[in-house]
Amino acid sequence: HGYGSAGVQQSSMQQVYGGAGMQQSDFRNRQPTYGGNVGGDFEAGQAQGAFVAKAKAPAGPSRLHQFAVVSKKPDFLITWLVPCLIFVANTLLFSYGFMQLPSLCLLISSVLLLASCIMFFIRSRGHIWLPLSVTLFIAVLASSFLGLYIYDQFAIFPAFYRNTRLYANVVASQPSAAVADAGKITFTAEASVDTNHSAAFVSESGFVYCIAPVRDGSAMPQVEFWAVGVQCCNAQGDFTCDQAQDPSAHAGIRVFDNSGWFSASRSDFYEHARWKAEAMHSLVSAPEPMYIRWVQESRLDMLSDFYRDRAIGNLCSFFMMYGVGSMALAFALYRERPRK
């Protein structure tokens, strides 16, 4: 029995110590896991370092570097330069050839557009056909439109003056129909611009169209020639256009009318100004008078040179802008040749 008591005591002691061990284990479990936190911080530091390293890693090739590489490849040069050359040639054709050969201009544009459509339909046969079809299609449409614009606004007028006649010693009171094919006229010394009977017509866009009769001192039954200009008089008249105030000026450049495809015709506004002058000053005009710019004889090429220079300037601007724009388009459409 005594040994049994001792066994019981020993078992109790073991339970006590076991409980103490459990308490110690619980205590340890409740201790802050400093090692775990350090490991977590270390891992977080590694992740942050990897992110920073990734951020600082060199990026891929820049667009400028890519263009420097692509610009040396023949397929890119074909996609860019061939439509550019077609754009230049077709623009010049429409600008300076549409008056004499309109059917040829339209035929060439139609053939080029058809070629671009064919390239589009065979795009699966090669990587170059799709970008070439797009750049060619845009080049033909743009060149046809801009060529017609240059022709109608500028290039048509030097052609008019080349194809018309120069008349000398014209009497201001003679019928203007007698010199209907004139482009440049020199009048007799008695001719001058009657600025006292001028008028101005202000258009809806704010431009002032000025007009004054040309007289020669005789009793003229009606006005056959009218000197005109833009933005060179006030609302009441006061005509100061070109060399109207110069007594040594006795020549006139005929004002031709264009097709008016892109802007309103100036002749229509000159008609309104003439009607106003007739009403204001009780003037009688010929049913179809001639409108001229009053200049000295040495300046008879003034309008022809002006429109020639404007045509060349606009062409150069269009060529440069299209060259840059088509290069960017060709680069955006460029695809590498598939590797076999």
C-alpha positions in Angstrom: 0.0 0.0 0.0 2.9 2.3 0.8 4.4 1.6 -2.6 1.1 2.3 -4.1 0.9 5.6 -2.4 4.4 6.4 -3.7 3.2 5.5 -7.2 0.3 7.7 -6.9 2.5 10.6 -5.7 4.8 10.0 -8.6 2.0 10.0 -11.0 0.7 13.2 -9.5 4.1 14.8 -9.8 4.3 13.7 -13.4 0.9 15.2 -14.1 2.1 18.4 -12.4 5.2 18.5 -14.4 3.3 17.6 -17.5 1.0 20.5 -16.8 3.9 22.7 -16.3 5.3 21.4 -19.6 2.0 22.2 -21.3 2.0 25.6 -19.7 5.6 26.1 -20.9 4.6 25.0 -24.4 1.6 27.3 -24.3 3.9 30.1 -23.2 6.3 29.4 -26.0 3.4 29.4 -28.4 2.3 32.7 -27.1 5.7 34.2 -27.4 6.2 36.7 -30.3 7.7 34.8 -33.2 10.6 37.2 -33.7 12.2 34.8 -36.1 9.1 34.6 -38.3 8.8 38.4 -38.4 12.4 38.7 -39.4 11.9 36.2 -42.1 8.8 38.0 -43.4 10.6 41.3 -43.4 13.5 39.7 -45.3 11.1 38.3 -47.9 9.3 41.6 -48.2 12.7 43.3 -48.6 13.6 40.8 -51.3 10.3 41.5 -53.1 10.8 45.2 -52.9 14.4 44.9 -54.2 13.2 42.8 -57.0 10.5 45.4 -57.9 13.1 48.2 -57.8 15.5 46.1 -59.9 12.7 45.5 -62.4 11.9 49.2 -62.5 15.5 50.1 -63.0 16.0 47.4 -65.6 16.6 48.7 -69.1 13.4 49.0 -71.2 13.0 47.6 -74.7 14.2 49.5 -77.8 12.7 53.0 -78.1 10.5 53.9 -81.1 13.3 56.0 -82.5 15.7 53.1 -82.3 13.1 50.8 -83.9 12.6 53.3 -86.7 16.4 53.6 -87.2 16.5 49.8 -87.7 13.3 49.5 -89.8 14.2 52.5 -92.1 17.2 50.5 -93.5 15.0 47.6 -94.7 14.1 47.5 -98.4 10.4 46.4 -97.8 9.9 49.5 -95.6 11.4 51.8 -98.1 9.2 50.3 -100.8 6.1 50.8 -98.6 7.1 54.4 -98.0 8.9 55.8 -101.0 6.9 54.2 -103.9 3.6 55.8 -102.8 5.4 59.1 -102.1 6.7 59.2 -105.6 3.3 58.4 -106.9 1.8 61.2 -104.7 4.3 63.8 -106.1 3.7 62.7 -109.8 0.0 62.5 -109.5 -0.3 65.9 -107.7 1.8 67.6 -110.4 -0.3 65.9 -113.1 -3.6 67.2 -111.7 -2.1 70.6 -110.9 -0.7 71.4 -114.3 -2.3 68.9 -116.7 -6.0 68.8 -115.7 -6.8 71.7 -118.0 -5.5 70.0 -121.1 -5.9 66.3 -120.2 -8.6 65.8 -117.6 -9.5 62.4 -118.9 -5.9 61.2 -118.6 -5.7 62.4 -115.0 -8.8 60.6 -114.0 -7.8 57.4 -115.8 -4.4 57.2 -114.2 -5.9 57.8 -110.7 -8.5 55.0 -111.4 -5.8 52.6 -112.5 -3.7 53.3 -109.4 -6.7 52.9 -107.1 -7.5 49.6 -108.8 -3.9 48.5 -108.2 -4.1 49.3 -104.5 -7.3 47.2 -104.2 -5.7 44.2 -105.9 -2.8 44.5 -103.5 -5.3 44.4 -100.6 -6.9 41.2 -101.9 -3.6 39.4 -102.2 -2.3 40.6 -98.8 -2.1 37.0 -97.6 0.6 36.2 -100.2 3.2 38.5 -98.6 3.7 40.7 -95.7 4.3 43.8 -97.8 1.0 43.8 -99.8 -1.2 45.1 -97.0 0.8 48.2 -95.9 1.6 48.9 -99.6 -2.1 48.8 -100.6 -3.0 51.2 -97.8 -0.2 53.7 -98.4 -0.9 53.6 -102.2 -4.6 54.1 -101.8 -4.1 57.1 -99.5 -1.4 58.6 -101.8 -3.7 58.4 -104.9 -6.7 60.0 -103.1 -4.7 62.7 -101.4 -2.8 63.6 -104.6 -5.9 63.8 -106.7 -7.7 66.0 -104.2 -4.7 68.3 -103.5 -3.8 68.5 -107.2 -7.3 69.6 -108.1 -7.1 72.2 -105.3 -3.8 73.6 -106.6 -5.2 73.6 -110.1 -8.4 75.4 -109.3 -7.0 77.9 -106.8 -3.6 78.8 -108.3 -2.2 76.9 -111.3 -5.2 77.6 -113.6 -4.5 81.4 -113.7 -1.0 81.4 -115.2 -2.4 79.0 -117.8 -5.1 81.5 -118.6 -2.6 84.3 -119.1 -0.4 82.2 -121.3 -3.3 81.3 -123.6 -4.8 84.8 -123.9 -3.8 87.8 -126.0 -2.2 91.1 -125.2 -4.0 94.1 -126.6 -2.4 97.6 -126.9 -3.8 101.1 -127.2 -7.3 100.1 -126.3 -9.9 102.9 -125.9 -11.7 102.6 -122.6 -15.0 103.5 -124.3 -14.9 100.8 -126.9 -16.9 97.7 -126.3 -15.2 95.2 -124.1 -16.5 92.4 -126.3 -14.0 93.6 -129.0 -11.2 92.3 -126.8 -13.0 89.4 -125.3 -10.0 87.1 -125.6 -7.7 89.5 -123.9 -5.6 88.6 -120.8 -3.6 91.8 -120.6 -4.5 95.3 -121.9 -2.7 98.6 -122.4 -5.0 101.5 -122.7 -4.6 104.9 -124.3 -3.0 107.7 -122.3 -6.5 109.3 -121.6 -7.7 106.2 -119.7 -7.9 106.4 -115.9 -9.8 105.0 -113.0 -12.7 107.2 -111.9 -12.2 106.8 -108.1 -15.0 109.3 -107.5 -17.6 106.8 -108.6 -16.3 103.8 -106.8 -18.2 101.4 -104.6 -17.6 98.6 -102.1 -19.4 95.4 -101.3 -18.8 93.6 -98.0 -19.3 89.8 -98.2 -20.6 87.6 -95.4 -17.0 86.6 -94.6 -16.0 90.2 -94.0 -13.9 90.8 -97.2 -14.4 94.1 -99.0 -14.7 93.9 -102.8 -14.0 97.2 -104.4 -14.9 98.5 -107.9 -14.5 101.7 -109.9 -15.2 102.5 -113.6 -12.5 103.0 -116.2 -13.0 106.2 -118.2 -11.2 108.1 -121.0 -12.7 111.5 -120.6 -15.2 111.1 -123.5 -19.0 110.9 -123.1 -19.3 107.2 -122.5 -22.8 105.8 -123.0 -21.9 102.9 -120.7 -19.0 101.5 -118.7 -17.1 98.7 -120.5 -14.2 98.2 -118.1 -14.2 98.1 -114.3 -11.1 98.3 -112.1 -11.4 95.9 -109.1 -9.6 94.8 -106.0 -10.0 93.3 -102.6 -9.5 95.0 -99.2 -8.3 98.2 -100.8 -11.3 100.6 -100.2 -13.6 101.5 -97.3 -17.3 100.8 -97.1 -18.1 104.0 -99.0 -15.7 103.4 -101.8 -12.4 105.5 -101.8 -10.8 103.2 -104.3 -7.0 102.8 -103.8 -6.5 99.3 -105.3 -3.2 98.5 -107.0 -2.0 101.6 -108.9 -5.3 103.4 -109.4 -3.8 106.6 -107.8 -0.8 106.5 -110.2 -1.4 108.8 -113.2 1.2 107.0 -115.2 -0.6 103.7 -115.0 -2.6 102.9 -118.1 -2.7 99.1 -118.2 -5.0 96.4 -116.9 -4.8 92.7 -116.1 -8.0 90.8 -116.8 -9.5 89.1 -113.7 -10.4 85.5 -114.7 -12.8 83.3 -112.8 -11.9 79.8 -111.7 -14.2 76.8 -111.4 -15.0 77.6 -107.7 -14.8 74.0 -106.5 -13.1 75.0 -103.2 -14.2 78.6 -102.6 -16.7 81.1 -103.8 -16.0 82.9 -107.1 -14.8 86.4 -106.8 -16.6 87.4 -109.9 -19.9 87.0 -108.1 -18.9 89.5 -105.5 -17.6 91.9 -108.1 -21.0 91.7 -109.8 -22.6 92.8 -106.5 -20.2 95.7 -106.2 -20.9 96.8 -109.7 -24.6 96.8 -109.1 -24.1 98.8 -106.1 -21.9 101.4 -108.0 -24.6 101.6 -110.7 -27.3 102.3 -108.1 -25.2 104.8 -106.1 -23.8 106.8 -109.0 -26.5 106.3 -111.7 -24.0 104.6 -113.9 -24.9 102.4 -116.9 -22.7 99.3 -117.4 -22.3 96.9 -120.3 -24.2 93.7 -119.7 -21.0 91.7 -119.6 -18.2 94.2 -118.8 -14.6 93.2 -118.2 -13.0 93.3 -114.7 -9.4 94.3 -114.6 -6.6 95.1 -112.1 -5.2 98.5 -112.9 -1.4 98.5 -113.1 1.5 100.0 -114.9 2.5 98.3 -118.2 5.6 96.9 -116.6 3.5 95.0 -114.1 1.2 93.2 -116.5 2.7 89.8 -115.3 1.8 90.6 -111.6 -1.1 88.2 -111.3 0.5 85.4 -113.3 3.7 85.6 -111.2 1.6 85.7 -108.0 -0.4 82.6 -108.7 2.6 80.8 -110.0 4.5 81.4 -106.8 1.5 80.5 -104.7 1.1 77.2 -106.6 4.8 76.3 -106.1 4.7 77.2 -102.4 1.6 75.2 -101.7 3.0 72.2 -103.6 6.3 72.3 -101.6 4.3 72.5 -98.4 2.1 69.5 -99.4 5.0 67.4 -100.5 6.9 67.9 -97.2 3.8 67.3 -95.0 2.9 64.2 -96.9 6.4 62.9 -96.9 6.5 63.0 -93.1 3.0 61.7 -92.7 3.4 58.8 -95.1 6.7 57.8 -93.4 4.9 57.6 -90.0 2.0 55.7 -91.6 4.4 53.2 -93.3 6.3 52.7 -90.0 3.0 52.1 -88.2 1.9 49.5 -90.8 5.3 47.8 -91.1 5.5 44.1 -90.2 8.6 41.9 -90.1 9.0 39.3 -92.9 7.9 36.0 -91.4 10.7 33.6 -90.8 10.6 30.3 -92.5 
